[in-house]
């Protein structure tokens, strides 16, 4: 009895500690943002003038329309690309499937702003493709700057999310449903639209929300390639750290508006998903069919063509990283050299180390906390743990720039002076990226029968020992799947890090942005290549350790 009482105390303590951490590092900072948004910066009195200012001045309110236009358009284009790609991949035989999947995932695993930078080098006013088509064919490529460029960059970066969600749904379809529809005369495109799409609708809605949120919250792409096409995150950043002047209270008000908007769309998606929710027992998995030669050519051309376009910017950056540069390292000159890498490793090696130690520390905390939360949510459901589960979803709807501002407002004081330290960056990364590992851990734990835990306990193992010795080993694949997604998004994080970093805590993504801003293209390309190597190695490790080599959403 005494041992059980100790174990009960452990789980209650775990619930309370995690709840306190969420309240301290997420709820309290968000409260600081909301309170700052309704306080006059000069008099300290209650006011709504910052909200009135935002909606009454076209310069600011137009950013709302711009952000919606970007997010909705990106979601539509990503769905149009990702759904057919997932359908072809899962329904038909294709050559090099594992390689194709890795390339699809790799195409979305770098920060969108790096893609924007590469597309400028390719299709900008002085881009290599722009000059080539103009000089050799007299074709003048339309401007890549503004809305069209943002849409190109975000769509080619985010369609893999749709692919992963829809692929997960297709793997759970029962082949007998497809056979029944074929027996009733529903086949081909008709079956795709009337059977497959409706069955995948919950995952499609989840994918659309994820792409919408990522596009709405993206900071680097509009800043890099927008050229005056202002969006929400850019305005928040400019108002908080603008060169002309700062208005932190106004930035807080815009942050609150951003939170409310993303919360609204999150709730709408949840409502639609719940209305379309149903259970499928996939006793017979989908039988992959062999396409006709003509159709096989088409689906291979489509799949590898999309991947080639999305990977082209990264490949070009790798090529440029080995090009010679001028003495100042600014302009590319004929010939090849390792000069850019020499400059990076001699002058910026701390940036690589910062990425490893800060992101690595965040990942360790994410895994440990996610395992505890998933166990509490699935195995020990109560009021407190339900609150923790709800709080763990909030980072899905908070733009990174808002997280950065909220942490600065909360911890730029003498009591907890965390601003400028590595700790605040670790906290920010944990808050933003832990949902990936929590969701995958909850999903895999929900599939493990409770009877296994009970059997271990009946043999004398306590609940904690059962978790460590039995449950966690069975959860490894789900934990690792979420952890690898968290890791890749950690090393490509920019929107919050650019507000929180100091000279001593600069990471690869922040350094790349800094080099691009300074026009140091050689070093920027070298750093981008190093970041891509981190990503490739991460995916290779996952593919080696994972049982099936599949990343699921």
N, C-alpha and C positions, 0 to 999 in steps of 0.2 A: 504493500500500500504506500509506503513511504517513497518508493521509486516512482510510482505513478504520479504521486503528488509533485515530485520534483520535475517530472516530464511535463505535467500540466503547466507548472509555473514557467518552464522554458518557452512553451508556445505562446502563452499569454504575454510573456516578456518580449518575445520576438514580434508579436503583433503591435505591442505598444511602442517598441523602439522604431519599427518601420513607420508607424503612423506619425510619431514625433518627427522623424526625418522628413517625411513629406510635408508636414505642417511647417517645419522650420525652413526648408530649402525650396519649397515650391509655393505653398499657400501663402506664407508670410510675404515673400517677394512680390507675388501677384497682388496682394493687398496693398503693398507700398505703391505699386504702379497705379492701382485704382484710386487710392487716396490722393496721390500726387496729381492725378488728372482733374480733380475737382477742387483744387486749392490754388488760389491766386498767388503767383510767384512773388508779387510785390507786397501784398497786404496780408497774405496768409489766411484769407477768409474763403468761405465756400463760394464756388462759382462754376458755372457751366459755359463760360465764355470760350474755352478752348474747343469744345464740341461745336458751338455755334460758329466759331471761326473756321473750323474744318468744312462744315457743310455750306457755309455762306460764301466762301471764296472758291471760285472755279478752279484755281490752280491746285488746290488741295483736293476738292471733291472729285475732280477729274481722275485723280489717281485711283479712286475707288472703281470707277468705270474701267479704267485701264487694267487694273488687277483682275477684275471679273472677266474681261475680254480675254486676257492671257490665260487665266486658269481654265475657263470653260473651253476655249479653243484647243488648248493643250490636252485636256481630258478627252475631247471628241477625237482629235487626230490620233492620240495614243490608243484609244479603243479601236479605231479603224485599222490601225497597224497591228496591235497586239492580239486581238481576238482571232483574226484569220491565221496569224502566225502560230498561236497556241493550238488551234484546231488542226492545222496541217501537221504540226510537230507530233501531236498525240494520236492522231487518227490514221496516219499513213507512214509507211516505211520511208525513211530518209537516210541518206549516207552521212556518216559523221555526226550522229545525233548528240553524243556527249560533248564533242568539240563545239558544235553549234550552240548548245545550251550555255557552255562556258563563255563563248563569245558574246552571246546575247546578254548574259549577266554582266560581263566585263564592260560592255558598252554603256552601262548605267552606273558603274562603280567609280566614276571620277566626278568631282564637283562640276555642276553645270557651267559655272563661270569659266572653268578651264576649257570646256567645249566652246564657249562663246569666244574666248581668246583665240583658239585654234581656227574657228570658222572665219574670224576676221583676217587671220593670216592667209586663209585660203580664198575667201570671197570678198574681203574688204576692198576698199578703193585701190589699194596697192597690192591686193592679194595675188598669189601665184596663179590661181585659176582665172581670176578676173583679167589679169594681163595676158594669159595664154589665149583665152577665147577672143579678146579684143585684138591682139596682134595677129593671130593666125586666121581667124574666121570673121573678124569684124563684128562679133557678137558682144553686146554690152549687157552684162549680167545685172539684173535689178539690184538695187541697194539691199544689203543684208542688215542694215541698221534699222532700229525701231521695232515695231511690232512683229514684222515678218521674221526678222533675225531671232527675236526672243522665242517665237513659236517654233522655228526650226531647231534651235538648240534644246529647248525643253522637251519637245516631242521625241527627238532622237535619243534623249537621255532617259525619259520616263516610260516609254512604251514597254520596256522589259518588266516593269511592275505589273502591267496588265497581263503580259505573257505568263508571269509566275502565278498570279491569282487564278487566271482561267485554266492554266495547266493543272493546278491543284484541283479545281472543280471537275475537269474532264477525267482525271484519274479516279474520281469517286463515282462516276456514272456507271450504271449497270448496263452491260451490253444487251441484256434481254429487252430493255426498253427500246433500244435502237432496232433490234430485230423485230419487235412487235410493230413498230412504226413502219418498217419496210414491208412487213406482211400486209399492212393496211394500205399500201400504195404510197406511203410518204417516204421519199428518199431524196438523195441529192441535196440541192440547195433548199428545197421545201422542208426537208427534215432538219436542216441546219437552223432555219429561222423558226420553225414551229415546235421543235423538240429540244434541240441542243441548247440554243440560246436561253429559252425559259428555264431550263434546268440549271444553267450556269448563272442565272440572274443575280443571286445573292453575292457571288464572287465578283461578278462584273460591277455591281454597285459598289462593293468594297474597293475594287481597283480604281473605279472612277473617283471615289472620294479621296483615296490616297494620292492619285495624280493631281487632283484638284488642289488638295492641301499643299502638296510639295510645290506646285507651280505658283500658288497664291503667296506662299511664304518665301519663295526664292529671292535672294538679295543680290547675288553676284552677277547673274545674267543680265537683268535690266540695267544694272550699273555699268556693266562692261560694254554692252552692245546696244543699249536702248537709245542713246543719243537724244536725250530729252523726253523720251517716252517713260514718264515717271510712274512708279508703282508704289503700293503701300510700304513695303519694307525699305525701299530707297528713301522715301520721305521720312520714315521713322529715324533712319540712320542719319540723314542730313540734319534733321531738327535736333538730334541729340549730340552729334559731334561735328556739325557743319563748320566750314571754314569761315563763313561770313559771320555767323553768330549762332548760339544755341538756345533752345527753349525746351528744357527738359520736361516741364509740365505739359506743354503742347505735344511733345513726343509721347508722353504717358497717355494723353487723351487718345491719340491715334492708335496707340497700342491696345487700349481698351476696345476701341471700335473694331480693330482687327480680331481680337479674341471673340467678341460677340458675333461677328460675321462668320468666322470659322466654326464657332459653336453651333450656330443656326444650321449651317450646311451639314455638320456632323449629325445633328439630331434628325434632320430630314432624311439623310442616308440611313440612319438607324431605323427610322420609321418605315421606309420603303423596304429595307432588307428584312425587317420582321414580318412585313406583309407577304413577302415572297419566300419566307423560310419554310422548308420542308425537309423531311428525312429520307435519305436514300440508302438502302442496304446494298452496297455494290458486291453482291455475291459472285458476279461474273464480270471481271474487268473488261474494258474495251479491247476488242481484238483489232490489232493494227493491220490495216489492209495494204496490199501492194497496189499502187496507182498505175494507171496506164502510162506508157512511155511519154506521151504528150503532156499529160497532167503532171507526171513526175518532174519533167523539165520545168514546168511552170512553178510548182511549189518550191523546187530547189532554187530557181532564179529569184523568186520572191523572198524566201527566207535568207539566203546568203547575200542577196542584193541589199536588203534592209540592214543586215548586220554590217556589210561593207561600208554603207553610207554612214552609219552611226559610229563606226570605228575609225573612219578616215581621219577625223581631227586628231585622235590620239596617235595614230600611226605617223601623221605628219609632224607632230610635236617630237616624237622619238627621232625622226629623221633630222629635224632642225637642231636637236640637242647635240648632234655630232658635226654640225656645220661650223666652219671657222667664223669668228666674229672680229670686229675691229678692236683696236687696242683698249677702247673703253668698254668693250663687251656689249655694245648697243646694236650695231648694224651687222648683219650677216654679209660675209664676203665669200668669194669662190674658194672651194677647197673644204677639207674636213679636218677636224681637230678635236682633242679631248679637253680643250681649254675651258669650256663651260663647266665641265665636271670638276676640273682642277680647282676652279674658283669656288665652286660649291663646297667641296670637301675641305678646302683650306680655310675658307672664311665663314662657312655657314654649316659646319658639321653639327653645331649645337642644335640647329633646327631639326635635323634628323633624329637626334637623341631625344629632344623634347617631344617629338611625335610619338616615339616609342614609349617613353616613360609616362607621359600624361595620358595618352590614349590607352596604353597598357594598364595603367592604374585604374582608369575608368572602366575598362572591360572586366577586370577582376571583380570590382565592386558590383558591376551590373550582373555578372553571373551569380555571385553569392546572394545578392538581394533578390534577383529574379527567381532563384530556386526556392528561397523561403516564401516569397509572395505566392508563387504558383502552388506550393504545398498548402499554405494557409487558405487560399481561395478554393482549391479543389477538395482538400481533405478535412479542413476545419472551418467550414463555412459558418460565420456568425456576423453580427452587425458591424463589428470593428473591421473584420476582414473584407466585408462587402464594401465598406468605405475605402479601404486600401485598394481594392480592385478598381473602384471608380476613379480614385485619384491617379492610379497608374495609367489611365487612358487619357488624362488631361494633356500630356505632352503631344499627343496626336494633333491637338487643335491650337497649339501655341507656336507662332512663328519664332524662329531662332533669335531674331533681333529683339523680340519682346522678352524672351528668357534672359538675354544678356543685360538689357536695361533693368529688368526687375531685380536681378542679383546685385547689380551695382547700387541701386537705390537701397537695397536691404542691408548690404554688408560693406558699405563705404563709411564705416564709423569706427570709433575707438573700442567698442565692445567686441566686435568680430571684424577686424580689418582684413578682409579676405581679398579685396580688390587688388589686382596686380600680382597675385600669387598663383602658383600652379593649382592650388586647392580649389579655387573658384572655377577654374576651367574644367577640372575633373568633375566637380559638382554639376556644372552646366551640361557636360557631355552625358553624365549619368541620367540626369533628368530627361534629356531629349531622346536618348537612344535606348533606354531600358525597355520601352514597350515591345520592341522586336523580340527580345529574349523572353520576356514575360509571356507574351502571346504564344510563342512556340513551345515554351515549357508547360503552360497550362494545357495546350492542345495535346501534347504527348502524355502528360500525367493523367488526363481524362480518359485515355485509352488503356491505362494500366489498371487491371481489376483491383478493387480494394481487398479482395480475398488474399492477394499475395502479401500485402502488408499484415493482414490479420494472421496469416500462417507464420510469418516471421516472428510476430509478437507472441504467438502461442508456443513458439520454440524457445522463448526466453529473451528475445531481443526487445529492447525498449523502443519507443517511437522514434527517438533521435537516431539510435543505432540502425533501426530499420530504414530510416531515410537515407543515411550515409552508406550503408552496406548493400541495401537492396533496391530502394526506389531510384536514387540518383543514377546508379549504373544503368538502369533500364531507361532512364530519361536522356542519356547522353546524346543520342542522335538529335532529339528535339532541342536540347540545350545548345548543342554545337551549331545547329542550323540557325537559331536566333542569334547566337553569339557572333557568328561570322558576319551576319547582316549588320549587327551592331558595330563590329570592329571596322568594317569597310565604311560605314557612315561616320564613324568616329574620326577616321583619318582623313575624311573629305569634308569635315565640318568647317564652315566659314562664318555663317551669319551671326552666331553668338560669339565665336572665338575672336572675331575682328574687333569686338567691343571690349572683350575681357583680357586680351593678351597684353603682356609687357615685353620689353626687350629680352628678358630672361626666359619667357615662356612662349616664344614665337614657334608655331608649328609649321609643317610643310605647306598647308593650304594658305595660311596667312602670309608666309614668305613668298609663295608664288604670286599671290595678289599684289604684294608689295613690289616684287620685281617687275610685274606687268605694268604697274602704275608708274614705275621709274623708267620704263622703256628698255629694261635689261632683258631682251628677248632670249639671249643665249642661256642665261642662268635660269630664267623662267621655264624654258623648255627642258633643261636638265632636271630641275626640281620636279616638273610634271612627270617626267619619265621615271624618276625614282619613286614617286607616289604610285604610278601605275605598276611598278615592280612589286611594291607592297601589296597591291590589290591582287595581282596575278598569283603571287606566292600564297596569299590567304586563301584564294579559291582552290589552288592546287592542294593545300593542306586539307581543306574541307573535303575535297573530292577523294583524297587518300583515306581519311579517317571515317567519313560517312559510309554507312552501310550500302546505300544505293546511289550516292553521288548526286542526289537531287536536293536542290534548295527549294523549299516550298514556302508559300505565304498563307 
